[in-house]
Amino acid sequence: MRKFYKRGCKFRALLASLLVAMLAPINPAFGAELALVIDDLGYHKARGMRAIELPGAVTVAVLPFAPHTSSLVEHAAQHRKDVIVHQPMEPHPASRVRNEHGTLMLGMADFEFAATLTAALDAVPTRVGVSNHTGSLLTQHRVPMLRVMREIDQRGLFFLDSRTTAETVALDVALEQGIPALKRDVFLDHEPTADAIHAAFEASLHMARRKGHAVVIGHPYAITLEYLERRLAALPADVRLVRAAELAHRRARIRHPGVLAQPPDLRSLHISPGR
């Protein structure tokens, strides 16, 4: 019964993504732009490198304390790919998701919360932004999200709300603080099958054409990487792959004209081995 329930949940999630894409309002001010982020890099070196080597302006999200994070960050710099910190945040207990090392928790004292986040950001010196890894509990609460956003603001980063729960307030808090921010529109491989990935990618293209952009999150699964290697090399002529940071900062300048500057381009920065 549990297997059928999970399949039903995955199907409903995919259907929801398709419906959102089809109903999104038309707003082609900058054409059809696709911001693609590959999450969860750091545990599998070969797949992480393969994700980094995907064609085009793909953004990679690394777990700050995973065993291969340092070498993958260096590899990303060599391939001029943007890197964001995929910051672990406390999940809802019902999700039964294990906590990563360095997970931000509701019960942390202020100094412990700040030290944990600082250590994560310092572990990825070329990061241009932050996204939440898990966080279905923490992202529902304004106070910890304010703590996160203040640190992000001080470092000139952008924030991507992965939307691991519909109750998230993370994007709202970021925007209230004037921080460049995006939300995930589509999970590419919520169901990691060829048909489901293709359907989700097509939904992403449709959304990008309808509202001007779509933010897509995928994972370094072999089936996902194989699909993207083919599709990204032959994107439709009317769709442009853009860096998530570029999209976030441009949208922030539209909301606050004349206030926010273009973020520094760190893609060419090389890191010494062993950092």
Solvent accessible surface area in square Angstrom, and as a share of the most:
residue,aa,sasa,rsa
1,M,194,0.87
2,R,155,0.57
3,K,125,0.53
4,F,137,0.57
5,Y,145,0.55
6,K,113,0.48
7,R,143,0.52
8,G,21,0.21
9,C,42,0.25
10,K,67,0.28
11,F,124,0.52
12,R,134,0.49
13,A,40,0.31
14,L,29,0.14
15,L,76,0.38
16,A,49,0.38
17,S,15,0.10
18,L,51,0.25
19,L,81,0.41
20,V,82,0.47
21,A,1,0.01
22,M,100,0.45
23,L,141,0.70
24,A,8,0.06
25,P,99,0.63
26,I,113,0.57
27,N,82,0.42
28,P,81,0.51
29,A,79,0.61
30,F,105,0.44
31,G,34,0.32
32,A,10,0.08
33,E,3,0.01
34,L,1,0.00
35,A,0,0.00
36,L,1,0.00
37,V,0,0.00
38,I,0,0.00
39,D,4,0.02
40,D,43,0.22
41,L,2,0.01
42,G,1,0.01
43,Y,102,0.39
44,H,91,0.40
45,K,88,0.37
46,A,68,0.52
47,R,92,0.33
48,G,1,0.01
49,M,61,0.27
50,R,84,0.31
51,A,0,0.00
52,I,0,0.00
53,E,87,0.39
54,L,2,0.01
55,P,50,0.31
56,G,50,0.48
57,A,31,0.24
58,V,1,0.01
59,T,1,0.00
60,V,0,0.00
61,A,0,0.00
62,V,1,0.00
63,L,6,0.03
64,P,6,0.04
65,F,68,0.28
66,A,10,0.08
67,P,97,0.61
68,H,63,0.28
69,T,3,0.02
70,S,51,0.33
71,S,42,0.27
72,L,1,0.00
73,V,4,0.02
74,E,36,0.16
75,H,25,0.11
76,A,0,0.00
77,A,5,0.04
78,Q,91,0.40
79,H,80,0.36
80,R,120,0.44
81,K,20,0.08
82,D,4,0.02
83,V,4,0.02
84,I,0,0.00
85,V,0,0.00
86,H,4,0.02
87,Q,0,0.00
88,P,2,0.01
89,M,0,0.00
90,E,26,0.12
91,P,12,0.08
92,H,80,0.36
93,P,101,0.63
94,A,82,0.63
95,S,52,0.34
96,R,197,0.72
97,V,68,0.39
98,R,159,0.58
99,N,73,0.37
100,E,24,0.11
101,H,140,0.63
102,G,15,0.14
103,T,9,0.05
104,L,0,0.00
105,M,56,0.25
106,L,64,0.32
107,G,79,0.76
108,M,30,0.13
109,A,49,0.38
110,D,92,0.48
111,F,161,0.67
112,E,75,0.34
113,F,2,0.01
114,A,54,0.42
115,A,61,0.47
116,T,22,0.13
117,L,3,0.01
118,T,47,0.27
119,A,46,0.35
120,A,0,0.00
121,L,0,0.00
122,D,79,0.41
123,A,36,0.28
124,V,0,0.00
125,P,46,0.29
126,T,9,0.05
127,R,32,0.12
128,V,13,0.08
129,G,0,0.00
130,V,0,0.00
131,S,0,0.00
132,N,1,0.01
133,H,25,0.11
134,T,26,0.15
135,G,0,0.00
136,S,16,0.11
137,L,32,0.16
138,L,0,0.00
139,T,0,0.00
140,Q,59,0.26
141,H,73,0.33
142,R,108,0.39
143,V,94,0.54
144,P,7,0.04
145,M,0,0.00
146,L,32,0.16
147,R,66,0.24
148,V,0,0.00
149,M,0,0.00
150,R,135,0.49
151,E,36,0.16
152,I,0,0.00
153,D,84,0.44
154,Q,146,0.65
155,R,68,0.25
156,G,45,0.43
157,L,8,0.04
158,F,0,0.00
159,F,0,0.00
160,L,0,0.00
161,D,0,0.00
162,S,3,0.02
163,R,70,0.26
164,T,52,0.30
165,T,24,0.14
166,A,83,0.64
167,E,112,0.50
168,T,17,0.10
169,V,33,0.19
170,A,0,0.00
171,L,32,0.16
172,D,79,0.41
173,V,0,0.00
174,A,0,0.00
175,L,57,0.29
176,E,103,0.46
177,Q,76,0.34
178,G,23,0.22
179,I,2,0.01
180,P,10,0.06
181,A,3,0.03
182,L,6,0.03
183,K,75,0.32
184,R,37,0.13
185,D,14,0.07
186,V,0,0.00
187,F,45,0.19
188,L,2,0.01
189,D,3,0.02
190,H,84,0.37
191,E,52,0.23
192,P,58,0.36
193,T,59,0.34
194,A,61,0.47
195,D,121,0.62
196,A,8,0.06
197,I,0,0.00
198,H,83,0.37
199,A,29,0.23
200,A,1,0.00
201,F,1,0.00
202,E,66,0.30
203,A,4,0.03
204,S,0,0.00
205,L,3,0.02
206,H,76,0.34
207,M,2,0.01
208,A,0,0.00
209,R,97,0.35
210,R,76,0.28
211,K,41,0.17
212,G,5,0.05
213,H,19,0.09
214,A,0,0.00
215,V,1,0.01
216,V,1,0.00
217,I,0,0.00
218,G,0,0.00
219,H,30,0.14
220,P,18,0.12
221,Y,86,0.33
222,A,43,0.33
223,I,64,0.32
224,T,0,0.00
225,L,0,0.00
226,E,95,0.43
227,Y,14,0.05
228,L,0,0.00
229,E,62,0.28
230,R,141,0.51
231,R,41,0.15
232,L,14,0.07
233,A,76,0.59
234,A,75,0.58
235,L,40,0.20
236,P,38,0.24
237,A,117,0.90
238,D,79,0.41
239,V,11,0.06
240,R,119,0.44
241,L,24,0.12
242,V,1,0.01
243,R,26,0.10
244,A,0,0.00
245,A,1,0.01
246,E,41,0.18
247,L,3,0.01
248,A,0,0.00
249,H,10,0.04
250,R,26,0.10
251,R,80,0.29
252,A,1,0.01
253,R,77,0.28
254,I,101,0.51
255,R,89,0.33
256,H,68,0.30
257,P,103,0.65
258,G,86,0.83
259,V,111,0.64
260,L,46,0.23
261,A,83,0.64
262,Q,95,0.42
263,P,17,0.11
264,P,93,0.59
265,D,73,0.38
266,L,53,0.26
267,R,59,0.22
268,S,62,0.40
269,L,88,0.44
270,H,116,0.52
271,I,19,0.10
272,S,69,0.45
273,P,112,0.70
274,G,85,0.82
275,R,159,0.58
